[in-house]
């Protein structure tokens, strides 16, 4: 059977017992059928990945004992996703796939034509954690608090934003990204598109550039994942051997 891989919050160091997070004891004992002494892999986003063993396992509670570092911590490219919240299943799917693609942070932005007005950040963080455990990345993407688009732009740090434009002439995303390096951000609007006043506000921001995402109209979740794949392929860690 495969070795379970778990995200933990505690520091990882040789011989320092680590408490499992809520639910992980049940997962190890009841789902994976593991017991005390069995191997696990641990990561916390700061200290790399560690080989460890289960020290104690009692119902939903477990302690884990790091024994040796298997991979050092490495920083991923600062590629961000700004996304108008989608309906629950689609939003969770995007968070899962964006995590697998190595996105550094996910920023829900509330828009005039959006169909969802609130975001369950804790649920999305749990989805991201599970995806990170499965895809072997060494950190978790940050799930930013949902903000109105205008507030999000006012608080933005100036990182270039590539606006996926479903209509109108614009250079392709690949053309815009060629020769550039992170930090970079991709902005995907709601299924109904941005309202005219939102597009005007975006056009006034010097950090925002419109990009085309191909010759076909894409669903928002497809546009987000396809755009992130292009960013990773051309400016991210897909270029690393």
DRENDO-1510 file (C-alpha; in Angstrom, 1 decimal, always signed):
<recs>
REC; n; res; u; v; w
REC; 1; UNK; +0.0; +0.0; +0.0 .
REC; 2; UNK; +1.1; +3.6; -0.6 .
REC; 3; UNK; +2.6; +5.6; +2.2 .
REC; 4; UNK; +0.1; +8.3; +3.4 .
REC; 5; UNK; +1.2; +11.8; +2.9 .
REC; 6; UNK; -0.1; +14.4; +5.3 .
REC; 7; UNK; +0.1; +18.2; +5.8 .
REC; 8; UNK; +0.8; +19.2; +9.4 .
REC; 9; UNK; +1.0; +22.6; +11.0 .
REC; 10; UNK; +3.8; +21.9; +13.6 .
REC; 11; UNK; +7.5; +22.3; +13.0 .
REC; 12; UNK; +9.3; +19.3; +11.5 .
REC; 13; UNK; +12.5; +18.2; +13.2 .
REC; 14; UNK; +14.2; +14.9; +14.0 .
REC; 15; UNK; +12.6; +13.2; +16.9 .
REC; 16; UNK; +10.1; +15.9; +17.7 .
REC; 17; UNK; +6.6; +14.4; +18.0 .
REC; 18; UNK; +4.0; +16.1; +15.8 .
REC; 19; UNK; +0.3; +16.1; +16.6 .
REC; 20; UNK; -1.9; +15.0; +13.7 .
REC; 21; UNK; -4.6; +17.5; +12.6 .
REC; 22; UNK; -8.2; +16.7; +13.3 .
REC; 23; UNK; -9.5; +13.9; +11.1 .
REC; 24; UNK; -6.0; +12.6; +10.3 .
REC; 25; UNK; -6.1; +9.9; +13.0 .
REC; 26; UNK; -9.3; +8.5; +11.6 .
REC; 27; UNK; -7.9; +8.7; +8.1 .
REC; 28; UNK; -4.8; +6.7; +9.1 .
REC; 29; UNK; -6.5; +4.1; +11.2 .
REC; 30; UNK; -9.9; +3.6; +9.6 .
REC; 31; UNK; -9.4; +4.6; +5.9 .
REC; 32; UNK; -5.7; +3.6; +5.3 .
REC; 33; UNK; -5.7; +0.8; +7.9 .
REC; 34; UNK; -2.4; +1.9; +9.3 .
REC; 35; UNK; -1.1; +1.3; +12.9 .
REC; 36; UNK; +1.5; +2.5; +15.2 .
REC; 37; UNK; +5.0; +2.2; +13.7 .
REC; 38; UNK; +3.8; +2.5; +10.1 .
REC; 39; UNK; +5.4; +4.9; +7.7 .
REC; 40; UNK; +4.0; +8.3; +6.7 .
REC; 41; UNK; +5.3; +11.4; +4.9 .
REC; 42; UNK; +4.8; +14.8; +6.4 .
REC; 43; UNK; +5.1; +18.4; +5.1 .
REC; 44; UNK; +4.2; +21.8; +6.5 .
REC; 45; UNK; +5.2; +24.3; +3.8 .
REC; 46; UNK; +8.3; +25.4; +5.7 .
REC; 47; UNK; +10.6; +22.4; +6.4 .
REC; 48; UNK; +10.4; +20.3; +3.3 .
REC; 49; UNK; +9.1; +16.7; +3.3 .
REC; 50; UNK; +9.9; +14.2; +6.0 .
REC; 51; UNK; +9.8; +10.5; +6.4 .
REC; 52; UNK; +8.1; +9.7; +9.7 .
REC; 53; UNK; +6.3; +7.0; +11.5 .
REC; 54; UNK; +3.0; +6.8; +13.5 .
REC; 55; UNK; +3.9; +7.1; +17.2 .
REC; 56; UNK; +0.5; +6.7; +18.7 .
REC; 57; UNK; -2.9; +6.2; +17.2 .
REC; 58; UNK; -6.1; +6.4; +19.3 .
REC; 59; UNK; -9.3; +6.7; +17.4 .
REC; 60; UNK; -9.2; +10.2; +15.9 .
REC; 61; UNK; -5.9; +11.3; +17.6 .
REC; 62; UNK; -2.4; +10.5; +16.5 .
REC; 63; UNK; +1.1; +11.6; +17.0 .
REC; 64; UNK; +3.7; +11.4; +14.2 .
REC; 65; UNK; +7.5; +11.1; +14.7 .
REC; 66; UNK; +9.7; +12.7; +12.0 .
REC; 67; UNK; +12.8; +10.5; +11.3 .
REC; 68; UNK; +14.6; +12.0; +8.2 .
REC; 69; UNK; +14.0; +14.7; +5.6 .
REC; 70; UNK; +13.2; +13.3; +2.2 .
REC; 71; UNK; +13.0; +16.6; +0.3 .
REC; 72; UNK; +14.2; +20.1; +1.2 .
REC; 73; UNK; +11.8; +23.0; +1.0 .
REC; 74; UNK; +11.7; +24.7; -2.3 .
REC; 75; UNK; +9.9; +27.9; -3.3 .
REC; 76; UNK; +7.4; +27.6; -6.1 .
REC; 77; UNK; +6.7; +30.3; -8.7 .
REC; 78; UNK; +4.5; +33.1; -7.5 .
REC; 79; UNK; +1.6; +32.5; -9.9 .
REC; 80; UNK; -1.8; +33.7; -8.6 .
REC; 81; UNK; -5.4; +33.1; -9.6 .
REC; 82; UNK; -8.1; +35.8; -9.2 .
REC; 83; UNK; -11.4; +34.2; -9.9 .
REC; 84; UNK; -15.1; +35.3; -9.7 .
REC; 85; UNK; -16.6; +32.6; -7.3 .
REC; 86; UNK; -18.3; +29.7; -9.1 .
REC; 87; UNK; -21.0; +27.4; -7.9 .
REC; 88; UNK; -19.8; +25.0; -5.2 .
REC; 89; UNK; -18.8; +22.0; -7.3 .
REC; 90; UNK; -17.1; +24.0; -10.0 .
REC; 91; UNK; -15.3; +26.2; -7.5 .
REC; 92; UNK; -14.0; +23.2; -5.5 .
REC; 93; UNK; -12.8; +21.6; -8.8 .
REC; 94; UNK; -10.9; +24.8; -9.8 .
REC; 95; UNK; -9.2; +25.0; -6.3 .
REC; 96; UNK; -8.2; +21.3; -6.5 .
REC; 97; UNK; -6.8; +21.7; -10.1 .
REC; 98; UNK; -5.1; +25.0; -9.4 .
REC; 99; UNK; -3.4; +23.4; -6.4 .
REC; 100; UNK; -2.2; +20.6; -8.5 .
REC; 101; UNK; -0.9; +23.1; -11.1 .
REC; 102; UNK; +1.2; +24.8; -8.4 .
REC; 103; UNK; -0.7; +28.1; -8.0 .
REC; 104; UNK; +0.7; +30.2; -5.1 .
REC; 105; UNK; -2.6; +31.8; -4.0 .
REC; 106; UNK; -6.3; +31.9; -5.0 .
REC; 107; UNK; -8.2; +35.2; -4.7 .
REC; 108; UNK; -12.0; +35.1; -5.0 .
REC; 109; UNK; -13.2; +38.4; -6.4 .
REC; 110; UNK; -16.9; +39.3; -6.2 .
REC; 111; UNK; -18.3; +40.8; -9.4 .
REC; 112; UNK; -21.6; +42.4; -10.5 .
REC; 113; UNK; -22.6; +39.5; -12.7 .
REC; 114; UNK; -21.3; +36.8; -10.4 .
REC; 115; UNK; -23.7; +34.0; -9.5 .
REC; 116; UNK; -22.1; +33.4; -6.0 .
REC; 117; UNK; -21.9; +36.1; -3.4 .
REC; 118; UNK; -20.0; +34.3; -0.6 .
REC; 119; UNK; -17.2; +31.8; -0.3 .
REC; 120; UNK; -16.5; +29.1; +2.3 .
REC; 121; UNK; -12.8; +29.7; +2.7 .
REC; 122; UNK; -12.4; +26.9; +5.2 .
REC; 123; UNK; -13.9; +24.4; +2.8 .
REC; 124; UNK; -11.7; +25.6; +0.0 .
REC; 125; UNK; -8.6; +25.5; +2.2 .
REC; 126; UNK; -9.5; +21.8; +3.0 .
REC; 127; UNK; -9.8; +21.0; -0.7 .
REC; 128; UNK; -6.4; +22.6; -1.3 .
REC; 129; UNK; -4.8; +20.7; +1.5 .
REC; 130; UNK; -6.1; +17.4; +0.3 .
REC; 131; UNK; -4.9; +18.2; -3.3 .
REC; 132; UNK; -1.5; +19.2; -2.1 .
REC; 133; UNK; -1.1; +15.9; -0.1 .
REC; 134; UNK; -2.0; +13.9; -3.2 .
REC; 135; UNK; +0.1; +15.8; -5.8 .
REC; 136; UNK; +3.3; +15.9; -3.7 .
REC; 137; UNK; +3.7; +19.7; -3.6 .
REC; 138; UNK; +5.6; +21.0; -0.5 .
REC; 139; UNK; +3.3; +23.8; +0.4 .
REC; 140; UNK; -0.4; +24.9; +0.3 .
REC; 141; UNK; -1.8; +27.7; -1.8 .
REC; 142; UNK; -3.1; +30.6; +0.2 .
REC; 143; UNK; -6.9; +31.0; +0.0 .
REC; 144; UNK; -7.4; +34.8; +0.2 .
REC; 145; UNK; -10.5; +36.3; +1.7 .
REC; 146; UNK; -13.2; +37.1; -0.9 .
REC; 147; UNK; -13.3; +40.8; -1.8 .
REC; 148; UNK; -15.3; +43.0; -4.1 .
REC; 149; UNK; -13.3; +43.4; -7.4 .
REC; 150; UNK; -12.7; +47.1; -6.8 .
REC; 151; UNK; -11.5; +46.5; -3.2 .
REC; 152; UNK; -9.3; +43.7; -4.4 .
REC; 153; UNK; -7.7; +46.0; -7.0 .
REC; 154; UNK; -7.2; +48.8; -4.5 .
REC; 155; UNK; -5.4; +46.4; -2.2 .
REC; 156; UNK; -3.4; +44.7; -5.0 .
REC; 157; UNK; +0.4; +44.9; -4.7 .
REC; 158; UNK; +1.1; +45.8; -8.4 .
REC; 159; UNK; +1.9; +42.3; -9.6 .
REC; 160; UNK; +1.0; +42.1; -13.3 .
REC; 161; UNK; -2.6; +40.8; -13.8 .
REC; 162; UNK; -3.5; +39.0; -17.1 .
REC; 163; UNK; -7.2; +39.5; -17.7 .
REC; 164; UNK; -8.8; +36.6; -19.6 .
REC; 165; UNK; -11.0; +38.4; -22.1 .
REC; 166; UNK; -13.7; +36.3; -23.7 .
REC; 167; UNK; -14.5; +38.9; -26.4 .
REC; 168; UNK; -12.5; +41.4; -28.4 .
REC; 169; UNK; -9.1; +41.6; -29.8 .
REC; 170; UNK; -6.2; +41.0; -27.5 .
REC; 171; UNK; -2.8; +39.3; -27.7 .
REC; 172; UNK; -2.8; +35.6; -26.7 .
REC; 173; UNK; -1.8; +34.7; -23.2 .
REC; 174; UNK; +1.2; +32.9; -24.6 .
REC; 175; UNK; +2.3; +36.1; -26.4 .
REC; 176; UNK; +1.8; +38.2; -23.2 .
REC; 177; UNK; +3.8; +35.8; -21.1 .
REC; 178; UNK; +6.7; +35.1; -23.5 .
REC; 179; UNK; +9.9; +36.2; -21.8 .
REC; 180; UNK; +8.3; +37.2; -18.5 .
REC; 181; UNK; +8.9; +35.7; -15.1 .
REC; 182; UNK; +6.7; +35.5; -12.0 .
REC; 183; UNK; +5.1; +37.1; -10.0 .
REC; 184; UNK; +2.2; +36.9; -12.4 .
REC; 185; UNK; -1.6; +36.7; -11.9 .
REC; 186; UNK; -4.5; +35.4; -14.0 .
REC; 187; UNK; -7.9; +37.0; -13.6 .
REC; 188; UNK; -11.0; +35.1; -14.7 .
REC; 189; UNK; -14.4; +36.7; -14.5 .
REC; 190; UNK; -17.9; +35.2; -14.1 .
REC; 191; UNK; -19.7; +33.2; -16.7 .
REC; 192; UNK; -21.7; +36.3; -17.7 .
REC; 193; UNK; -18.6; +38.4; -18.1 .
REC; 194; UNK; -17.5; +41.6; -16.4 .
REC; 195; UNK; -19.9; +44.5; -16.3 .
REC; 196; UNK; -18.9; +47.5; -18.5 .
REC; 197; UNK; -17.9; +49.6; -15.4 .
REC; 198; UNK; -15.7; +46.7; -14.1 .
REC; 199; UNK; -13.9; +46.5; -17.5 .
REC; 200; UNK; -13.4; +50.3; -17.4 .
REC; 201; UNK; -11.9; +50.0; -13.9 .
REC; 202; UNK; -9.6; +47.2; -15.0 .
REC; 203; UNK; -8.5; +49.2; -18.0 .
REC; 204; UNK; -7.4; +52.1; -15.7 .
REC; 205; UNK; -5.1; +49.8; -13.8 .
REC; 206; UNK; -1.5; +49.9; -15.2 .
REC; 207; UNK; -0.9; +46.4; -13.9 .
REC; 208; UNK; -3.7; +44.8; -15.9 .
REC; 209; UNK; -3.4; +43.5; -19.4 .
REC; 210; UNK; -6.0; +41.8; -21.5 .
REC; 211; UNK; -5.2; +38.4; -23.0 .
REC; 212; UNK; -7.1; +36.0; -25.3 .
REC; 213; UNK; -7.6; +32.4; -24.2 .
REC; 214; UNK; -8.0; +30.8; -27.6 .
REC; 215; UNK; -10.6; +30.9; -30.4 .
REC; 216; UNK; -13.4; +29.3; -28.4 .
REC; 217; UNK; -15.6; +30.5; -25.5 .
REC; 218; UNK; -14.5; +28.7; -22.4 .
REC; 219; UNK; -16.4; +28.1; -19.2 .
REC; 220; UNK; -14.9; +29.9; -16.3 .
REC; 221; UNK; -13.5; +26.8; -14.7 .
REC; 222; UNK; -11.9; +25.7; -18.0 .
REC; 223; UNK; -10.4; +29.1; -18.6 .
REC; 224; UNK; -8.9; +29.2; -15.1 .
REC; 225; UNK; -7.2; +25.8; -15.4 .
REC; 226; UNK; -6.1; +26.3; -19.1 .
REC; 227; UNK; -4.7; +29.7; -18.3 .
REC; 228; UNK; -2.7; +28.4; -15.3 .
REC; 229; UNK; -1.3; +25.6; -17.4 .
REC; 230; UNK; +0.0; +28.1; -20.0 .
REC; 231; UNK; +1.5; +30.3; -17.2 .
REC; 232; UNK; +3.3; +27.3; -15.6 .
REC; 233; UNK; +4.5; +26.0; -19.0 .
REC; 234; UNK; +6.0; +29.4; -20.1 .
REC; 235; UNK; +6.9; +31.1; -16.9 .
REC; 236; UNK; +6.6; +28.7; -14.0 .
REC; 237; UNK; +8.2; +25.5; -12.8 .
REC; 238; UNK; +7.2; +23.3; -15.7 .
REC; 239; UNK; +10.4; +24.6; -17.4 .
REC; 240; UNK; +12.5; +23.1; -14.7 .
REC; 241; UNK; +14.0; +19.7; -15.6 .
</recs>
